[in-house]
Amino acid sequence: MWLFRLACKWYLSMGKRTLGSLANLFQVQTKMVRSAGDRSVAGVHRATDLTDWAPCCRRPLVLASREPKGLLLQSTCHGGGSGSDRRQQAAVVRIQLMGCGGSAALPLLALAFVSPWQAVAAAAGNGTAAAAGGRPRVPALLVFGDSIVDTGNNNAVLTLTRSDFRPYGKDLNGGVPTGRFSNGRIPTDLLASRLGLKDLVPAYLGTDLTDDDLLTGVSFASAGTGYDPLTSTLVAVLPMQEELNMFTEYREKLAGIVGEEAAAGIVAESLFLVCAGTDDIANNYYLAPVRPLQYDISAYVDFLVQQACDFMKQLYQQGARRIAILGLPPVGCVPSQRTLARDCDPARNRAARVFNSRLQAAVARLQGELRCQRIGYVDIYDVLRDMIADPCKYGFDVSTRGCCGTGVFEVSLLCNQLTAATCPDDRKYVFWDSFHPTERAYEIIVDYLFPRYVEKLL
């Protein structure tokens, strides 16, 4: 849409004679229809008024229909307010370009239809980083998985697997906990910033989402979940299938904002991030007594990989075309998973490596099966393993325990301000609690992964 606005300004700079011809060629008719219903405000403007169209140049412009006298373009604008009031005031704006047979119309239309979602670059919402980095690389970031990428969905779930209390989030939003399992931002937020979307990605549940939030992406992730449905059952969190169900509902809301065609375009161009499997290994197979009676570790890994592939296929069937799926970290080196001697647990690390190898091969097969090269495997094992093995290389002092409490077993409810003091400087720690990295560690990981894996999917 910034190209559309640029085209408007270019036309206006061509001089009075050309501008007069343009005004004769085009008649721009805007019709604002309140989503609540019956009242409307209509007005006719000359082409010179296009550059004053700030609200509309902040939304996707799509072809609504072809009419005898020209093309009917459609966008979405908003009134003031926030939350439900803001949505109540949402309006559909239609622009009718009359006399489109004129030669001057062709370059304008060519620019206008470059991409139906480019206007999202100007959207506000959660302190967007778009202004600093140019227009967003994708229209939205849509996130699925576990606590590594959950930005607060479990706040709305009746479960003990939660982090909506201090000291979680002590370095974010003035220390107000949000449900993120860290001291600050997590990979979901950091990736959104790198994509030029926004600095914080809201949780889909328990949040008063604005249209801007929905248009630029949300997290459906639920801490404690996994590809194995039993994993989520053990800790009473949302299974991955329920995350897919929420995404289906999200698509309906998106269509309500921009229309079916534009919503499908946004979904197709958005980046989907999937991060799960760690809880399957750490908190299910090696902790609960059920799955080891049914599978050896190799067979269980095959089961998880198949579940992951089925999940990606369902995303693809719902319109996803850019999917980044993360492998497992060195699970055995996470503080809570270490041996009594505080060494990395070799069995857990071996399971993670086998999973990663088979998932990577499965993703390659899936690319051919779906004829979609923008489904990519992301290896997080090596970079985190190196940070843990050589923390000083990255500016850390401690990598075998977390900053919260003893750093050995405190996570979720056990990491609280009443019974667990935090370290003086969390920037010196790789891990925040006994399971999750600090914001600074996440920053290093995302900075490492983005050019090596994510860039290739954009």
N, C-alpha and C positions, 0 to 999 in steps of 0.2 A: 504494500500500500504506500510505502514511502516513495516508490517509483511513480505511483499514481499522483501523489502530491507534487513530486518533482516535475511531472509532465504538466500539471496545471500551472506551476510557476513558470515553466519554460514557455508555454503558450502565452502567458500574460506578459512576458518580456519581449514578444515579437513585434510590439509596436501597435499604435492605434489602428492602423489600416487592417492588419491581420486579425487583431482582436475584434474589430467590428465584424469581420467575416465569420469569426468563430462564434460570436454571439448570435449571428443569424443561423448558423448551422446547428447549434445546440440549444436546447431548452432543458434546464435541469429542474425536475419536479421532485420535491421531497414530500413524503407523506409519513407523518409520525403517527403510529397506531399504538396506543397503550396496550400492554399485554393483558391488562385487566379487562379491557373490553371495548366500550362503546364510544368513548370520546376520541376525537382525532383532531390534529392540527395540520393543515395543508398549506403549502406556499409554493410559489413559482419563483425561481431565481435565475438570473443570467449566468452564463458560464463564468463570469468574473468572480462569482461568489464561491467558486469551488475551493479556493485556498482558505476561506474562512470556515471551512467545514471540519474543524478540529476533532469533534467527537467521532464523526463518521470515518475519518481517516485513521482511527484507532481500531478499526474492526475489519474482519475479512469482507472483501467485496466479491460477490459471486454472481453468476448469471442466473437470474430468477426465471426469465422466460424471453422468448423472441416474439415481438409484436409487430403488426403491420408497419408501424411508423418508426420502429427502431428496436433497440435492445433494452430490457429492463434489468438493471443491476440492483442487488440487494445487500444491505449491510445492517449491522445492529449498533444502536447507540444507547446511552444510558442517561438518566437524569441524575440528580444528586442523591445523597443518602447512602446508606449501606445496608447490608443484610437483606432481609425480606423487603424493606422499603425500596432498596435499590432495584431488586428484581421486579417489584411491582411497577416501577417506572420505566422498565426496559421498553424500548421502542424499536420497531422495524422501520428502517429508512429505505425507500425505494428511489432510485435515480433513473429517470427515463432519458436516454440519449436520443434525441429526435434527429431525423435526417442523417442517419448514419451512413448514407451512401456518399457523403462528402469526403473528399480526399483528406481533409484535415483531421477527420475522425479516426482514421486508421492507426496512426502511431499512438494516439491516446488510448485507444482500445487495446492495442498490442501491449502497452505498458500496464494497463489496468488489470489484465488477466495473467500476469506473470505467475502469481501464486495467490490462491484464495486465502492464505493465512498470514501474509506478511504484516498485516496491521497489528498482529499480536505483539510485534516488537515494541509497540508504543504502550502496551497495556501496563498499568501499574500493578500493585499487588505485592505485599510482603517485601517491600524494598527491592524492587527489580534491579538487576545488574545490567540490564540491556543497554542502558544509556552509556555505560562505560565501555561496553564491548561491541557496539554496533547492533544490528538487528539480530534476533535469536537465530541459532543454527537450525532449530526445529521449532514447531509451534508449541509443543508441550512435552513434558517428561511425565511418564506414567509408570509407577513403581509397584512391584509385587515382591512379597517375600517375608523375611523374618525381622528380628530386632535390629539388624544392621541397617535396615532401610525404613523401619517403622517410625514415622514422625508423630505418633500419638493415637493411632487407631485403638490400641488397647485401653486407652482411657475410657472408652465407651463400651468396653467388654467386661463382663463379670469374671475376672480372673485375678490371680495373684501375680501373674507375670506382667508387671507394670513398672513405670518409672516416673509417674506424675507427682513426684515429691522431691524435696531437697535431700541430698545435694545434687541430684541429677539436674543438668541444665544450669549450673551455677555461673557459667560464662556466656549465657545466652539470654537475651531479652531481660537484662537486669537481674538475672538469677531466678526468674520464674520458671519452674519446671514445665515442660511441654509434653512429656511422654517419650522424649528421645533418650535412648540408652547411652548417654555420654555426658560429658561436661558441657558440650556446646553443639555445634552443627555436626551432622552425620553425612555419609556419602550422598544421600538423596539431595540434600541442600547444596553441597559442594559441587555436584555434577550440574545441578540446575544453574548455578552461578557461572560455571564454565561454558554452558550452552547459551548464556545471555538471557535467561528467562526470568529468574528471581533468586533472591538469596535464601528464602525459606520455602519449602514445599509443604503445604498443609496436609494434614491427615484427612481422608475422605469422611471418616466417622467422627462425630462429636465436635464438628467444626462448623461455624456459620459461614459456609462457603459463598463467595461472591461469584459473579459470572467470570470475572478476571481469573479467579482461582481455578475454575473449571477449565477455562480456555488454555491456561498455561501449564496445567498438570497438577496431579495430586498423588498421594501415596495410599495404596490399598493394603500395604504390608501389615502383618500382625506378628508381634514379637512372640517367639516360641514355636512358631509353626514350621512345617516342613513339607517336603514332597509326599512323605508317607502320611496318610490321613490319621494314623494312630498318634503321630507326634503331637498334633494339635489337640487331640482328645485328652492326652495325658495331662496337659496343663490348661485345659479349658480356654483355648484361644481360637481364632478363626482359621479354618482349614484353607488351603490354597483354592479349592473350588469355590468357597464363599468369596474369596477375593475376586475371582472371575465373575461371580454373580454381581458383585458391586460394580465391576467395570461395565457390565451390561447396563446396569441402571445409570451409570455415569454417561454412557453414550446417548441414552434417551434424554438426559438433561442437556447434554451438549447440543443435540439436535433441536431442542427447545429454544436454544439461544441463537444458533446460526442457521438452522435448517438442516435437513437430512444430507443434502449433497455436500455442504461445507463441513459438516461434522465428520462425514466419511473421509474427506480430504485431510482434515486435521489429524484424525486417527492414523491414516496411512503415512503421514509425514512425521508423526511424533516418534520419539525414542521411548521404547519400552525397556525397563530395567527389571531383571528377575534375579533375586538373590535369596537362595534357600539351600537347605541340605545340611548345614552345620548342626542344627538341633536334632536332625535325624540320626546323625552319628553320635554326637556327644550325649544328648539327653534322652535318646530313645534306645538305640541298639546297645550302647555300652552302659546303660543305667537301668532300663526297664527289663523285666525278664521274659517278655513275650516274643519279640522278633528273633532273638538268638535261638529259640526253640524251633522256629520255622525256617530260618535261613542261616547259612554260614555267611561270613562277611562279604565274600565275592558275589554270592547270589543276591544278598541284600543291596549291594551297590548296583547290580543290574536292575533290580526293582526300582531303585531311586532314579536311575537314569531314564528308564522307560516312563516313569511318572513325570519327569522333567520334560521329556520330549512331547508327551501328550499335552502338557500344559502349554508349551510353545505352539503346538498345532491348534489348540483352542484359541489362543491369542490371534494366530494367523487367520483363522476362520472368522474372527470378529473384526478383521480389518487391519491388524498390526502388520507392518512391513519392515520395521527397523527394531530388532530385538537384540539386546545385549544380555547374555545369561552368564552369571558369575560362577566360577568354580569354587571349590572349598578352600579355606585358609588352612594353615598347618594346625589342625584342631588340637593335636597333642601338645602343642606349645602354648596354648591359651592357659593363663594362670590356673583356672579351676580344673583343668584337665591334665595337669602335670602329675608325675608320679610322686610318691611320698618323699623321694629324694630330691624333688623339685627339678627333675630332668624332664625333657619333652617325652611324652608317651609315644613310643614307636608304633604301637598297633593303631592308634587313632590317626597318626600321620600317614601311615601306610594306607589306611582306608581312604583318606582324603586324596592321596595321590592316585589311587586306582579309580576313584570316582571321577577325578578330573580328566584322566586319560580317556576313559570311556565316554564321558560327556562330550569332550572335544571331538571324538570320532563320530559320535551320534549327531552333533551339530553339523558336521561336514556332510553327513548323509542327508540330513534334513534340508540342507541348502539345495541339494540336487532334487530331492523329492518334491519340494514346494517351489522349486525354481526361484528361490529367493536368496540372493547372496548377502543380504543385509541382516542375516541372523548370525550373530557372532559370539564365540566363546571368549570369555575374559578371564585370564589367569591371575588370581590374586595371591596364590600360594607363595610364589618365589619372592615377591617384594616384601611381604609381611614376614616370611621366614628370615630374610636377610636383616630386617629391622630388629627382630628378636635376637638373632645370633650376634649382631654387631651394632648395638644401639648407639654407641659413640659416633659411629659413621654418620648418623642422622641427627646428632645433637641430643640424644636421650641418655639418661643415666641408668634407668631401671626398665627391664623388659620381662622379668619373670614374675612380677606381681603387679596388681593394680594400685591405683592411687587411693581408692576408697577402703578404709579400714585396714585390715592386715593385707588386703589385696590378694588373698588366697582363695577365699570362698564367698566374699561379699558380692552379691549381684541382686538386682531387683529389690525386694523388700528388706534384704539384709544390708543393703547399702543405703543407710538412712542417717539423718543428722543426729539422731538420738543415741545410737549405739556405735556408729562408725565415723570416726574423724577422717578427714581427707588430708592428703599430703600437702606440704606448703606450696609446691609448684608443679601443677599437673603437666606442664609443658616438658618436664623432664621424664615423663612416664609414657611408655608406649600404650599401656592399658589404663583405662579409667576405673573400671571395676574388674572383677575376676574373669570377665568374659568379653568385654567390649573395649575397643581402642579409644584413646582420647581424640579430641577434635584435631589436635596437631598431627597425630599419627594418620588420621583419616585424610588430612590435607595432603600429606606426602604420598599416600597411596593413590588418591585420585589424580594428583599431578603426574604420577608415574603411569597410570593406566590410560589416561585420556588420549594422549597422542599415539599410544601403541595399539589401542583396541577401539576406543569409542570413535575416534576420528574416521576410521574406516567404514563406519556404519552411517555416516552423515551424508 
